[in-house]
Amino acid sequence: MSPHPFKGAIFENWVITEMMKKYYNKGEEAPVYYWRDQHGHEVDLVMDEGNHLDLIEIKSGKTFQKEFLKNVH
């Protein structure tokens, strides 16, 4: 059985929503952003922590692959 074509997008949205809820439940605005350049490189979630940025790549796969992090570097 093949995975649903929207599985990755749904999972990505769920993770981002949970991160936003973490801040909103504390009464804070969530410092979450998305980044993509003109060449199509993207990072799914950028968290602005004030003195640094956390770059988060969200994948729904069961196995880690180095290629997942190519845009984070």
CHARMM internal coordinates of N, CA and C (Angstrom, degrees):
IC EDIT
DIST 1 N 1 CA 1.4527
DIST 1 CA 1 C 1.5321
ANGL 1 N 1 CA 1 C 109.11
DIST 1 C 2 N 1.2976
ANGL 1 CA 1 C 2 N 117.67
DIHE 1 N 1 CA 1 C 2 N 127.11
DIST 2 N 2 CA 1.4667
ANGL 1 C 2 N 2 CA 121.13
DIHE 1 CA 1 C 2 N 2 CA -179.57
DIST 2 CA 2 C 1.5253
ANGL 2 N 2 CA 2 C 110.10
DIHE 1 C 2 N 2 CA 2 C -85.58
DIST 2 C 3 N 1.3482
ANGL 2 CA 2 C 3 N 116.51
DIHE 2 N 2 CA 2 C 3 N 151.10
DIST 3 N 3 CA 1.4684
ANGL 2 C 3 N 3 CA 119.50
DIHE 2 CA 2 C 3 N 3 CA -179.73
DIST 3 CA 3 C 1.5259
ANGL 3 N 3 CA 3 C 111.39
DIHE 2 C 3 N 3 CA 3 C -68.35
DIST 3 C 4 N 1.3012
ANGL 3 CA 3 C 4 N 115.29
DIHE 3 N 3 CA 3 C 4 N 155.54
DIST 4 N 4 CA 1.4612
ANGL 3 C 4 N 4 CA 120.95
DIHE 3 CA 3 C 4 N 4 CA 178.69
DIST 4 CA 4 C 1.5318
ANGL 4 N 4 CA 4 C 108.57
DIHE 3 C 4 N 4 CA 4 C -63.23
DIST 4 C 5 N 1.3297
ANGL 4 CA 4 C 5 N 118.91
DIHE 4 N 4 CA 4 C 5 N 140.91
DIST 5 N 5 CA 1.4732
ANGL 4 C 5 N 5 CA 120.99
DIHE 4 CA 4 C 5 N 5 CA -177.27
DIST 5 CA 5 C 1.5288
ANGL 5 N 5 CA 5 C 114.30
DIHE 4 C 5 N 5 CA 5 C -62.69
DIST 5 C 6 N 1.3250
ANGL 5 CA 5 C 6 N 118.62
DIHE 5 N 5 CA 5 C 6 N -20.15
DIST 6 N 6 CA 1.4601
ANGL 5 C 6 N 6 CA 121.33
DIHE 5 CA 5 C 6 N 6 CA 179.84
DIST 6 CA 6 C 1.5220
ANGL 6 N 6 CA 6 C 112.97
DIHE 5 C 6 N 6 CA 6 C -100.11
DIST 6 C 7 N 1.3263
ANGL 6 CA 6 C 7 N 117.76
DIHE 6 N 6 CA 6 C 7 N 5.38
DIST 7 N 7 CA 1.4628
ANGL 6 C 7 N 7 CA 121.37
DIHE 6 CA 6 C 7 N 7 CA -176.25
DIST 7 CA 7 C 1.5282
ANGL 7 N 7 CA 7 C 111.80
DIHE 6 C 7 N 7 CA 7 C -53.79
DIST 7 C 8 N 1.3281
ANGL 7 CA 7 C 8 N 117.87
DIHE 7 N 7 CA 7 C 8 N -49.63
DIST 8 N 8 CA 1.4570
ANGL 7 C 8 N 8 CA 122.02
DIHE 7 CA 7 C 8 N 8 CA -178.38
DIST 8 CA 8 C 1.5190
ANGL 8 N 8 CA 8 C 112.61
DIHE 7 C 8 N 8 CA 8 C -62.81
DIST 8 C 9 N 1.3121
ANGL 8 CA 8 C 9 N 117.06
DIHE 8 N 8 CA 8 C 9 N -44.57
DIST 9 N 9 CA 1.4680
ANGL 8 C 9 N 9 CA 121.14
DIHE 8 CA 8 C 9 N 9 CA -179.02
DIST 9 CA 9 C 1.5242
ANGL 9 N 9 CA 9 C 111.20
DIHE 8 C 9 N 9 CA 9 C -66.48
DIST 9 C 10 N 1.3226
ANGL 9 CA 9 C 10 N 116.73
DIHE 9 N 9 CA 9 C 10 N -40.39
DIST 10 N 10 CA 1.4640
ANGL 9 C 10 N 10 CA 120.20
DIHE 9 CA 9 C 10 N 10 CA 179.37
DIST 10 CA 10 C 1.5253
ANGL 10 N 10 CA 10 C 109.96
DIHE 9 C 10 N 10 CA 10 C -65.67
DIST 10 C 11 N 1.3253
ANGL 10 CA 10 C 11 N 117.06
DIHE 10 N 10 CA 10 C 11 N -43.70
DIST 11 N 11 CA 1.4585
ANGL 10 C 11 N 11 CA 120.73
DIHE 10 CA 10 C 11 N 11 CA 179.34
DIST 11 CA 11 C 1.5351
ANGL 11 N 11 CA 11 C 110.93
DIHE 10 C 11 N 11 CA 11 C -62.90
DIST 11 C 12 N 1.3322
ANGL 11 CA 11 C 12 N 116.20
DIHE 11 N 11 CA 11 C 12 N -43.80
DIST 12 N 12 CA 1.4667
ANGL 11 C 12 N 12 CA 120.97
DIHE 11 CA 11 C 12 N 12 CA 178.98
DIST 12 CA 12 C 1.5299
ANGL 12 N 12 CA 12 C 110.81
DIHE 11 C 12 N 12 CA 12 C -59.50
DIST 12 C 13 N 1.3112
ANGL 12 CA 12 C 13 N 117.29
DIHE 12 N 12 CA 12 C 13 N -45.90
DIST 13 N 13 CA 1.4602
ANGL 12 C 13 N 13 CA 120.90
DIHE 12 CA 12 C 13 N 13 CA 178.86
DIST 13 CA 13 C 1.5212
ANGL 13 N 13 CA 13 C 111.77
DIHE 12 C 13 N 13 CA 13 C -63.91
DIST 13 C 14 N 1.3345
ANGL 13 CA 13 C 14 N 117.62
DIHE 13 N 13 CA 13 C 14 N -37.68
DIST 14 N 14 CA 1.4584
ANGL 13 C 14 N 14 CA 121.16
DIHE 13 CA 13 C 14 N 14 CA 178.36
DIST 14 CA 14 C 1.5319
ANGL 14 N 14 CA 14 C 110.76
DIHE 13 C 14 N 14 CA 14 C -62.72
DIST 14 C 15 N 1.3399
ANGL 14 CA 14 C 15 N 117.04
DIHE 14 N 14 CA 14 C 15 N -45.52
DIST 15 N 15 CA 1.4656
ANGL 14 C 15 N 15 CA 121.09
DIHE 14 CA 14 C 15 N 15 CA -179.81
DIST 15 CA 15 C 1.5287
ANGL 15 N 15 CA 15 C 110.35
DIHE 14 C 15 N 15 CA 15 C -61.84
DIST 15 C 16 N 1.3146
ANGL 15 CA 15 C 16 N 117.28
DIHE 15 N 15 CA 15 C 16 N -46.30
DIST 16 N 16 CA 1.4701
ANGL 15 C 16 N 16 CA 120.98
DIHE 15 CA 15 C 16 N 16 CA -179.17
DIST 16 CA 16 C 1.5301
ANGL 16 N 16 CA 16 C 110.66
DIHE 15 C 16 N 16 CA 16 C -63.72
DIST 16 C 17 N 1.3118
ANGL 16 CA 16 C 17 N 117.42
DIHE 16 N 16 CA 16 C 17 N -41.77
DIST 17 N 17 CA 1.4593
ANGL 16 C 17 N 17 CA 121.35
DIHE 16 CA 16 C 17 N 17 CA 178.45
DIST 17 CA 17 C 1.5239
ANGL 17 N 17 CA 17 C 111.13
DIHE 16 C 17 N 17 CA 17 C -62.32
DIST 17 C 18 N 1.3209
ANGL 17 CA 17 C 18 N 117.40
DIHE 17 N 17 CA 17 C 18 N -41.09
DIST 18 N 18 CA 1.4655
ANGL 17 C 18 N 18 CA 120.67
DIHE 17 CA 17 C 18 N 18 CA 178.20
DIST 18 CA 18 C 1.5278
ANGL 18 N 18 CA 18 C 111.56
DIHE 17 C 18 N 18 CA 18 C -64.64
DIST 18 C 19 N 1.3204
ANGL 18 CA 18 C 19 N 117.20
DIHE 18 N 18 CA 18 C 19 N -38.60
DIST 19 N 19 CA 1.4649
ANGL 18 C 19 N 19 CA 120.26
DIHE 18 CA 18 C 19 N 19 CA 176.90
DIST 19 CA 19 C 1.5242
ANGL 19 N 19 CA 19 C 110.35
DIHE 18 C 19 N 19 CA 19 C -64.83
DIST 19 C 20 N 1.3252
ANGL 19 CA 19 C 20 N 116.95
DIHE 19 N 19 CA 19 C 20 N -41.77
DIST 20 N 20 CA 1.4655
ANGL 19 C 20 N 20 CA 120.49
DIHE 19 CA 19 C 20 N 20 CA 178.71
DIST 20 CA 20 C 1.5244
ANGL 20 N 20 CA 20 C 110.75
DIHE 19 C 20 N 20 CA 20 C -64.53
DIST 20 C 21 N 1.3323
ANGL 20 CA 20 C 21 N 117.70
DIHE 20 N 20 CA 20 C 21 N -41.15
DIST 21 N 21 CA 1.4697
ANGL 20 C 21 N 21 CA 121.35
DIHE 20 CA 20 C 21 N 21 CA 179.03
DIST 21 CA 21 C 1.5243
ANGL 21 N 21 CA 21 C 111.34
DIHE 20 C 21 N 21 CA 21 C -60.97
DIST 21 C 22 N 1.3183
ANGL 21 CA 21 C 22 N 116.56
DIHE 21 N 21 CA 21 C 22 N -36.19
DIST 22 N 22 CA 1.4691
ANGL 21 C 22 N 22 CA 120.83
DIHE 21 CA 21 C 22 N 22 CA 179.07
DIST 22 CA 22 C 1.5246
ANGL 22 N 22 CA 22 C 110.60
DIHE 21 C 22 N 22 CA 22 C -55.42
DIST 22 C 23 N 1.3184
ANGL 22 CA 22 C 23 N 116.93
DIHE 22 N 22 CA 22 C 23 N -43.59
DIST 23 N 23 CA 1.4677
ANGL 22 C 23 N 23 CA 121.40
DIHE 22 CA 22 C 23 N 23 CA -179.58
DIST 23 CA 23 C 1.5270
ANGL 23 N 23 CA 23 C 111.52
DIHE 22 C 23 N 23 CA 23 C -77.36
DIST 23 C 24 N 1.3214
ANGL 23 CA 23 C 24 N 117.64
DIHE 23 N 23 CA 23 C 24 N -45.72
DIST 24 N 24 CA 1.4627
ANGL 23 C 24 N 24 CA 120.77
DIHE 23 CA 23 C 24 N 24 CA -177.59
DIST 24 CA 24 C 1.5246
ANGL 24 N 24 CA 24 C 111.65
DIHE 23 C 24 N 24 CA 24 C -61.56
DIST 24 C 25 N 1.3339
ANGL 24 CA 24 C 25 N 117.59
DIHE 24 N 24 CA 24 C 25 N -34.17
DIST 25 N 25 CA 1.4631
ANGL 24 C 25 N 25 CA 120.55
DIHE 24 CA 24 C 25 N 25 CA 178.49
DIST 25 CA 25 C 1.5301
ANGL 25 N 25 CA 25 C 112.01
DIHE 24 C 25 N 25 CA 25 C -68.65
DIST 25 C 26 N 1.3348
ANGL 25 CA 25 C 26 N 116.90
DIHE 25 N 25 CA 25 C 26 N -19.49
DIST 26 N 26 CA 1.4650
ANGL 25 C 26 N 26 CA 121.27
DIHE 25 CA 25 C 26 N 26 CA 175.32
DIST 26 CA 26 C 1.5281
ANGL 26 N 26 CA 26 C 111.05
DIHE 25 C 26 N 26 CA 26 C -94.28
DIST 26 C 27 N 1.3300
ANGL 26 CA 26 C 27 N 116.82
DIHE 26 N 26 CA 26 C 27 N 2.71
DIST 27 N 27 CA 1.4585
ANGL 26 C 27 N 27 CA 120.79
DIHE 26 CA 26 C 27 N 27 CA -179.78
DIST 27 CA 27 C 1.5188
ANGL 27 N 27 CA 27 C 113.03
DIHE 26 C 27 N 27 CA 27 C 79.34
DIST 27 C 28 N 1.3241
ANGL 27 CA 27 C 28 N 117.15
DIHE 27 N 27 CA 27 C 28 N 19.58
DIST 28 N 28 CA 1.4625
ANGL 27 C 28 N 28 CA 121.98
DIHE 27 CA 27 C 28 N 28 CA -179.20
DIST 28 CA 28 C 1.5282
ANGL 28 N 28 CA 28 C 110.67
DIHE 27 C 28 N 28 CA 28 C -112.37
DIST 28 C 29 N 1.3168
ANGL 28 CA 28 C 29 N 115.15
DIHE 28 N 28 CA 28 C 29 N 154.07
DIST 29 N 29 CA 1.4652
ANGL 28 C 29 N 29 CA 119.58
DIHE 28 CA 28 C 29 N 29 CA 174.09
DIST 29 CA 29 C 1.5175
ANGL 29 N 29 CA 29 C 108.24
DIHE 28 C 29 N 29 CA 29 C -79.33
DIST 29 C 30 N 1.3085
ANGL 29 CA 29 C 30 N 116.24
DIHE 29 N 29 CA 29 C 30 N 134.06
DIST 30 N 30 CA 1.4610
ANGL 29 C 30 N 30 CA 120.89
DIHE 29 CA 29 C 30 N 30 CA -178.07
DIST 30 CA 30 C 1.5316
ANGL 30 N 30 CA 30 C 110.46
DIHE 29 C 30 N 30 CA 30 C -73.02
DIST 30 C 31 N 1.3451
ANGL 30 CA 30 C 31 N 117.67
DIHE 30 N 30 CA 30 C 31 N 124.12
DIST 31 N 31 CA 1.4654
ANGL 30 C 31 N 31 CA 121.29
DIHE 30 CA 30 C 31 N 31 CA -179.79
DIST 31 CA 31 C 1.5306
ANGL 31 N 31 CA 31 C 111.10
DIHE 30 C 31 N 31 CA 31 C -86.83
DIST 31 C 32 N 1.3244
ANGL 31 CA 31 C 32 N 116.29
DIHE 31 N 31 CA 31 C 32 N 57.56
DIST 32 N 32 CA 1.4671
ANGL 31 C 32 N 32 CA 120.50
DIHE 31 CA 31 C 32 N 32 CA -175.44
DIST 32 CA 32 C 1.5270
ANGL 32 N 32 CA 32 C 110.48
DIHE 31 C 32 N 32 CA 32 C -109.21
DIST 32 C 33 N 1.3166
ANGL 32 CA 32 C 33 N 114.42
DIHE 32 N 32 CA 32 C 33 N 138.43
DIST 33 N 33 CA 1.4591
ANGL 32 C 33 N 33 CA 121.43
DIHE 32 CA 32 C 33 N 33 CA -178.49
DIST 33 CA 33 C 1.5215
ANGL 33 N 33 CA 33 C 109.90
DIHE 32 C 33 N 33 CA 33 C -141.08
DIST 33 C 34 N 1.3056
ANGL 33 CA 33 C 34 N 114.90
DIHE 33 N 33 CA 33 C 34 N 166.97
DIST 34 N 34 CA 1.4570
ANGL 33 C 34 N 34 CA 123.94
DIHE 33 CA 33 C 34 N 34 CA 176.38
DIST 34 CA 34 C 1.5214
ANGL 34 N 34 CA 34 C 105.81
DIHE 33 C 34 N 34 CA 34 C -123.04
DIST 34 C 35 N 1.3350
ANGL 34 CA 34 C 35 N 117.64
DIHE 34 N 34 CA 34 C 35 N 144.00
DIST 35 N 35 CA 1.4586
ANGL 34 C 35 N 35 CA 120.01
DIHE 34 CA 34 C 35 N 35 CA -179.22
DIST 35 CA 35 C 1.5226
ANGL 35 N 35 CA 35 C 110.04
DIHE 34 C 35 N 35 CA 35 C -130.86
DIST 35 C 36 N 1.3413
ANGL 35 CA 35 C 36 N 115.56
DIHE 35 N 35 CA 35 C 36 N 134.38
DIST 36 N 36 CA 1.4631
ANGL 35 C 36 N 36 CA 122.01
DIHE 35 CA 35 C 36 N 36 CA 172.52
DIST 36 CA 36 C 1.5174
ANGL 36 N 36 CA 36 C 107.97
DIHE 35 C 36 N 36 CA 36 C -149.07
DIST 36 C 37 N 1.3396
ANGL 36 CA 36 C 37 N 116.44
DIHE 36 N 36 CA 36 C 37 N 137.79
DIST 37 N 37 CA 1.4589
ANGL 36 C 37 N 37 CA 119.58
DIHE 36 CA 36 C 37 N 37 CA 178.79
DIST 37 CA 37 C 1.5280
ANGL 37 N 37 CA 37 C 110.43
DIHE 36 C 37 N 37 CA 37 C -98.76
DIST 37 C 38 N 1.3240
ANGL 37 CA 37 C 38 N 116.13
DIHE 37 N 37 CA 37 C 38 N -178.91
DIST 38 N 38 CA 1.4615
ANGL 37 C 38 N 38 CA 121.71
DIHE 37 CA 37 C 38 N 38 CA -176.04
DIST 38 CA 38 C 1.5267
ANGL 38 N 38 CA 38 C 112.96
DIHE 37 C 38 N 38 CA 38 C -69.23
DIST 38 C 39 N 1.3328
ANGL 38 CA 38 C 39 N 117.23
DIHE 38 N 38 CA 38 C 39 N -11.57
DIST 39 N 39 CA 1.4651
ANGL 38 C 39 N 39 CA 121.07
DIHE 38 CA 38 C 39 N 39 CA 179.75
DIST 39 CA 39 C 1.5279
ANGL 39 N 39 CA 39 C 112.22
DIHE 38 C 39 N 39 CA 39 C -98.16
DIST 39 C 40 N 1.3245
ANGL 39 CA 39 C 40 N 117.46
DIHE 39 N 39 CA 39 C 40 N 1.61
DIST 40 N 40 CA 1.4521
ANGL 39 C 40 N 40 CA 121.56
DIHE 39 CA 39 C 40 N 40 CA 178.04
DIST 40 CA 40 C 1.5217
ANGL 40 N 40 CA 40 C 114.98
DIHE 39 C 40 N 40 CA 40 C 91.62
DIST 40 C 41 N 1.3466
ANGL 40 CA 40 C 41 N 117.53
DIHE 40 N 40 CA 40 C 41 N 1.51
DIST 41 N 41 CA 1.4633
ANGL 40 C 41 N 41 CA 119.83
DIHE 40 CA 40 C 41 N 41 CA 175.19
DIST 41 CA 41 C 1.5217
ANGL 41 N 41 CA 41 C 107.70
DIHE 40 C 41 N 41 CA 41 C -71.74
DIST 41 C 42 N 1.3339
ANGL 41 CA 41 C 42 N 116.70
DIHE 41 N 41 CA 41 C 42 N 138.18
DIST 42 N 42 CA 1.4498
ANGL 41 C 42 N 42 CA 119.17
DIHE 41 CA 41 C 42 N 42 CA -177.56
DIST 42 CA 42 C 1.5155
ANGL 42 N 42 CA 42 C 112.17
DIHE 41 C 42 N 42 CA 42 C -145.02
DIST 42 C 43 N 1.3325
ANGL 42 CA 42 C 43 N 114.42
DIHE 42 N 42 CA 42 C 43 N 157.02
DIST 43 N 43 CA 1.4618
ANGL 42 C 43 N 43 CA 123.07
DIHE 42 CA 42 C 43 N 43 CA 171.90
DIST 43 CA 43 C 1.5199
ANGL 43 N 43 CA 43 C 104.99
DIHE 42 C 43 N 43 CA 43 C -124.71
DIST 43 C 44 N 1.3358
ANGL 43 CA 43 C 44 N 116.50
DIHE 43 N 43 CA 43 C 44 N 128.10
DIST 44 N 44 CA 1.4615
ANGL 43 C 44 N 44 CA 121.30
DIHE 43 CA 43 C 44 N 44 CA -173.53
DIST 44 CA 44 C 1.5179
ANGL 44 N 44 CA 44 C 113.72
DIHE 43 C 44 N 44 CA 44 C -64.71
DIST 44 C 45 N 1.3238
ANGL 44 CA 44 C 45 N 117.14
DIHE 44 N 44 CA 44 C 45 N -38.16
DIST 45 N 45 CA 1.4539
ANGL 44 C 45 N 45 CA 120.08
DIHE 44 CA 44 C 45 N 45 CA -176.19
DIST 45 CA 45 C 1.5199
ANGL 45 N 45 CA 45 C 109.61
DIHE 44 C 45 N 45 CA 45 C -145.07
DIST 45 C 46 N 1.3278
ANGL 45 CA 45 C 46 N 116.04
DIHE 45 N 45 CA 45 C 46 N 124.82
DIST 46 N 46 CA 1.4607
ANGL 45 C 46 N 46 CA 122.49
DIHE 45 CA 45 C 46 N 46 CA 175.64
DIST 46 CA 46 C 1.5218
ANGL 46 N 46 CA 46 C 106.39
DIHE 45 C 46 N 46 CA 46 C -116.60
DIST 46 C 47 N 1.3318
ANGL 46 CA 46 C 47 N 115.77
DIHE 46 N 46 CA 46 C 47 N 119.95
DIST 47 N 47 CA 1.4594
ANGL 46 C 47 N 47 CA 121.64
DIHE 46 CA 46 C 47 N 47 CA -179.74
DIST 47 CA 47 C 1.5296
ANGL 47 N 47 CA 47 C 107.80
DIHE 46 C 47 N 47 CA 47 C -104.97
DIST 47 C 48 N 1.3364
ANGL 47 CA 47 C 48 N 116.31
DIHE 47 N 47 CA 47 C 48 N 119.31
DIST 48 N 48 CA 1.4575
ANGL 47 C 48 N 48 CA 121.49
DIHE 47 CA 47 C 48 N 48 CA 178.88
DIST 48 CA 48 C 1.5292
ANGL 48 N 48 CA 48 C 108.32
DIHE 47 C 48 N 48 CA 48 C -87.92
DIST 48 C 49 N 1.3246
ANGL 48 CA 48 C 49 N 116.32
DIHE 48 N 48 CA 48 C 49 N 104.56
DIST 49 N 49 CA 1.4587
ANGL 48 C 49 N 49 CA 121.65
DIHE 48 CA 48 C 49 N 49 CA -177.23
DIST 49 CA 49 C 1.5273
ANGL 49 N 49 CA 49 C 112.63
DIHE 48 C 49 N 49 CA 49 C -96.38
DIST 49 C 50 N 1.3218
ANGL 49 CA 49 C 50 N 116.93
DIHE 49 N 49 CA 49 C 50 N 18.20
DIST 50 N 50 CA 1.4643
ANGL 49 C 50 N 50 CA 121.57
DIHE 49 CA 49 C 50 N 50 CA 177.22
DIST 50 CA 50 C 1.5108
ANGL 50 N 50 CA 50 C 112.73
DIHE 49 C 50 N 50 CA 50 C 90.15
DIST 50 C 51 N 1.3294
ANGL 50 CA 50 C 51 N 117.12
DIHE 50 N 50 CA 50 C 51 N -66.52
DIST 51 N 51 CA 1.4680
ANGL 50 C 51 N 51 CA 119.96
DIHE 50 CA 50 C 51 N 51 CA -179.38
DIST 51 CA 51 C 1.5229
ANGL 51 N 51 CA 51 C 112.84
DIHE 50 C 51 N 51 CA 51 C -99.49
DIST 51 C 52 N 1.3263
ANGL 51 CA 51 C 52 N 117.40
DIHE 51 N 51 CA 51 C 52 N -1.93
DIST 52 N 52 CA 1.4644
ANGL 51 C 52 N 52 CA 121.16
DIHE 51 CA 51 C 52 N 52 CA 175.95
DIST 52 CA 52 C 1.5303
ANGL 52 N 52 CA 52 C 109.77
DIHE 51 C 52 N 52 CA 52 C -160.93
DIST 52 C 53 N 1.3201
ANGL 52 CA 52 C 53 N 115.42
DIHE 52 N 52 CA 52 C 53 N 164.16
DIST 53 N 53 CA 1.4564
ANGL 52 C 53 N 53 CA 122.02
DIHE 52 CA 52 C 53 N 53 CA 176.16
DIST 53 CA 53 C 1.5285
ANGL 53 N 53 CA 53 C 108.66
DIHE 52 C 53 N 53 CA 53 C -109.66
DIST 53 C 54 N 1.3252
ANGL 53 CA 53 C 54 N 116.88
DIHE 53 N 53 CA 53 C 54 N 134.82
DIST 54 N 54 CA 1.4579
ANGL 53 C 54 N 54 CA 121.63
DIHE 53 CA 53 C 54 N 54 CA 172.24
DIST 54 CA 54 C 1.5215
ANGL 54 N 54 CA 54 C 106.91
DIHE 53 C 54 N 54 CA 54 C -99.22
DIST 54 C 55 N 1.3250
ANGL 54 CA 54 C 55 N 117.03
DIHE 54 N 54 CA 54 C 55 N 122.88
DIST 55 N 55 CA 1.4554
ANGL 54 C 55 N 55 CA 122.40
DIHE 54 CA 54 C 55 N 55 CA 178.23
DIST 55 CA 55 C 1.5182
ANGL 55 N 55 CA 55 C 108.30
DIHE 54 C 55 N 55 CA 55 C -100.82
DIST 55 C 56 N 1.3289
ANGL 55 CA 55 C 56 N 117.00
DIHE 55 N 55 CA 55 C 56 N 123.34
DIST 56 N 56 CA 1.4568
ANGL 55 C 56 N 56 CA 121.82
DIHE 55 CA 55 C 56 N 56 CA -174.54
DIST 56 CA 56 C 1.5217
ANGL 56 N 56 CA 56 C 109.53
DIHE 55 C 56 N 56 CA 56 C -124.57
DIST 56 C 57 N 1.3121
ANGL 56 CA 56 C 57 N 115.82
DIHE 56 N 56 CA 56 C 57 N 123.86
DIST 57 N 57 CA 1.4591
ANGL 56 C 57 N 57 CA 122.42
DIHE 56 CA 56 C 57 N 57 CA 175.33
DIST 57 CA 57 C 1.5207
ANGL 57 N 57 CA 57 C 106.87
DIHE 56 C 57 N 57 CA 57 C -102.72
DIST 57 C 58 N 1.3269
ANGL 57 CA 57 C 58 N 117.32
DIHE 57 N 57 CA 57 C 58 N 125.59
DIST 58 N 58 CA 1.4635
ANGL 57 C 58 N 58 CA 122.23
DIHE 57 CA 57 C 58 N 58 CA -174.55
DIST 58 CA 58 C 1.5239
ANGL 58 N 58 CA 58 C 109.19
DIHE 57 C 58 N 58 CA 58 C -106.32
DIST 58 C 59 N 1.3265
ANGL 58 CA 58 C 59 N 116.06
DIHE 58 N 58 CA 58 C 59 N 124.88
DIST 59 N 59 CA 1.4644
ANGL 58 C 59 N 59 CA 122.30
DIHE 58 CA 58 C 59 N 59 CA 178.22
DIST 59 CA 59 C 1.5171
ANGL 59 N 59 CA 59 C 109.40
DIHE 58 C 59 N 59 CA 59 C -133.66
DIST 59 C 60 N 1.3138
ANGL 59 CA 59 C 60 N 116.59
DIHE 59 N 59 CA 59 C 60 N 145.44
DIST 60 N 60 CA 1.4582
ANGL 59 C 60 N 60 CA 120.65
DIHE 59 CA 59 C 60 N 60 CA 179.22
DIST 60 CA 60 C 1.5277
ANGL 60 N 60 CA 60 C 112.08
DIHE 59 C 60 N 60 CA 60 C -99.53
DIST 60 C 61 N 1.3219
ANGL 60 CA 60 C 61 N 117.29
DIHE 60 N 60 CA 60 C 61 N 2.24
DIST 61 N 61 CA 1.4639
ANGL 60 C 61 N 61 CA 120.76
DIHE 60 CA 60 C 61 N 61 CA -178.56
DIST 61 CA 61 C 1.5142
ANGL 61 N 61 CA 61 C 112.96
DIHE 60 C 61 N 61 CA 61 C -68.86
DIST 61 C 62 N 1.3051
ANGL 61 CA 61 C 62 N 116.61
DIHE 61 N 61 CA 61 C 62 N 159.12
DIST 62 N 62 CA 1.4645
ANGL 61 C 62 N 62 CA 122.26
DIHE 61 CA 61 C 62 N 62 CA -179.81
DIST 62 CA 62 C 1.5224
ANGL 62 N 62 CA 62 C 112.08
DIHE 61 C 62 N 62 CA 62 C -86.18
DIST 62 C 63 N 1.3252
ANGL 62 CA 62 C 63 N 117.52
DIHE 62 N 62 CA 62 C 63 N -21.30
DIST 63 N 63 CA 1.4582
ANGL 62 C 63 N 63 CA 121.61
DIHE 62 CA 62 C 63 N 63 CA -175.18
DIST 63 CA 63 C 1.5260
ANGL 63 N 63 CA 63 C 110.07
DIHE 62 C 63 N 63 CA 63 C -119.78
DIST 63 C 64 N 1.3340
ANGL 63 CA 63 C 64 N 115.99
DIHE 63 N 63 CA 63 C 64 N 130.67
DIST 64 N 64 CA 1.4605
ANGL 63 C 64 N 64 CA 121.10
DIHE 63 CA 63 C 64 N 64 CA 178.00
DIST 64 CA 64 C 1.5297
ANGL 64 N 64 CA 64 C 110.23
DIHE 63 C 64 N 64 CA 64 C -73.55
DIST 64 C 65 N 1.3270
ANGL 64 CA 64 C 65 N 115.42
DIHE 64 N 64 CA 64 C 65 N 140.98
DIST 65 N 65 CA 1.4603
ANGL 64 C 65 N 65 CA 122.20
DIHE 64 CA 64 C 65 N 65 CA 175.23
DIST 65 CA 65 C 1.5244
ANGL 65 N 65 CA 65 C 107.70
DIHE 64 C 65 N 65 CA 65 C -133.08
DIST 65 C 66 N 1.3217
ANGL 65 CA 65 C 66 N 117.29
DIHE 65 N 65 CA 65 C 66 N 136.39
DIST 66 N 66 CA 1.4697
ANGL 65 C 66 N 66 CA 121.63
DIHE 65 CA 65 C 66 N 66 CA -179.47
DIST 66 CA 66 C 1.5238
ANGL 66 N 66 CA 66 C 111.93
DIHE 65 C 66 N 66 CA 66 C -54.29
DIST 66 C 67 N 1.3069
ANGL 66 CA 66 C 67 N 116.37
DIHE 66 N 66 CA 66 C 67 N -32.64
DIST 67 N 67 CA 1.4626
ANGL 66 C 67 N 67 CA 121.85
DIHE 66 CA 66 C 67 N 67 CA -177.99
DIST 67 CA 67 C 1.5296
ANGL 67 N 67 CA 67 C 111.49
DIHE 66 C 67 N 67 CA 67 C -59.32
DIST 67 C 68 N 1.3295
ANGL 67 CA 67 C 68 N 117.74
DIHE 67 N 67 CA 67 C 68 N -26.14
DIST 68 N 68 CA 1.4714
ANGL 67 C 68 N 68 CA 121.28
DIHE 67 CA 67 C 68 N 68 CA -179.90
DIST 68 CA 68 C 1.5225
ANGL 68 N 68 CA 68 C 111.31
DIHE 67 C 68 N 68 CA 68 C -58.65
DIST 68 C 69 N 1.3292
ANGL 68 CA 68 C 69 N 117.79
DIHE 68 N 68 CA 68 C 69 N -29.05
DIST 69 N 69 CA 1.4686
ANGL 68 C 69 N 69 CA 122.24
DIHE 68 CA 68 C 69 N 69 CA -173.58
DIST 69 CA 69 C 1.5178
ANGL 69 N 69 CA 69 C 114.21
DIHE 68 C 69 N 69 CA 69 C -97.94
DIST 69 C 70 N 1.3158
ANGL 69 CA 69 C 70 N 118.32
DIHE 69 N 69 CA 69 C 70 N 5.71
DIST 70 N 70 CA 1.4749
ANGL 69 C 70 N 70 CA 120.54
DIHE 69 CA 69 C 70 N 70 CA -174.60
DIST 70 CA 70 C 1.5255
ANGL 70 N 70 CA 70 C 112.82
DIHE 69 C 70 N 70 CA 70 C -57.35
DIST 70 C 71 N 1.3257
ANGL 70 CA 70 C 71 N 119.09
DIHE 70 N 70 CA 70 C 71 N -35.49
DIST 71 N 71 CA 1.4684
ANGL 70 C 71 N 71 CA 120.82
DIHE 70 CA 70 C 71 N 71 CA -178.35
DIST 71 CA 71 C 1.5199
ANGL 71 N 71 CA 71 C 112.91
DIHE 70 C 71 N 71 CA 71 C -85.22
DIST 71 C 72 N 1.3146
ANGL 71 CA 71 C 72 N 117.10
DIHE 71 N 71 CA 71 C 72 N -14.39
DIST 72 N 72 CA 1.4646
ANGL 71 C 72 N 72 CA 120.71
DIHE 71 CA 71 C 72 N 72 CA 179.19
DIST 72 CA 72 C 1.5191
ANGL 72 N 72 CA 72 C 110.31
DIHE 71 C 72 N 72 CA 72 C -79.53
DIST 72 C 73 N 1.3187
ANGL 72 CA 72 C 73 N 117.43
DIHE 72 N 72 CA 72 C 73 N -30.82
DIST 73 N 73 CA 1.4627
ANGL 72 C 73 N 73 CA 120.91
DIHE 72 CA 72 C 73 N 73 CA -180.00
DIST 73 CA 73 C 1.5127
ANGL 73 N 73 CA 73 C 109.21
DIHE 72 C 73 N 73 CA 73 C -72.67
END
COOR INIT
IC SEED 1 N 1 CA 1 C
IC BUILD
